[in-house]
Structure formats: C-alpha cells, structure tokens
Amino acid sequence: MRKGAPTFRKRRGKMARRLASVDRRRCVSCGACENTCPRNAIRVWKGLFARVEGSLCIGCTLCARVCPAVCIDMRERSVE
C-alpha cells in the first residue's frame, strides 16, 4: 500500500454494497483513479480506458472523486 493512502477495515468477510463503474466512452485514460485506489482495483487498460476488478473494489468512492472526466459512478453491487 502506498504511503499516506487511507486504510479500510474489512467488514467481517462481507463485500461492500457499492462498486465503481466506468463509462468507457468518457474515460480519458489519465490514470488518476488508478493512482488513488487503495486496493489497486482499477487499472487503465491498454491506454484506452479504466477497468474495475470487482473482487478488489471496496466501494470507497476515491476513484470517482478524483476523476477529471467524471466517468466513474458508484453502483449497487449485484448479488451473486
């Protein structure tokens, strides 16, 4: 984990209710979300757009707050 990155406690094995979702058409591949995510759950894919790894996302909203293109929304996680 990067120095100064916020830490989050696990919810006793439960997944967060929210999950980051990227609008690929609006993403400008700047990497701000990738650099901010404390769990490395979001990555810029082949320099085209950001992708979220749902199993790593903790729903903290940091990526959505730093996105200059405002292309990341927090959505309810689907129950599987």
Secondary structure by P-SEA (a helix, b strand, c coil): cccccbbbbbcccccccbbbbbccccccccccccccccccccccccccbbbbcccccccccccccccccccccccccccc
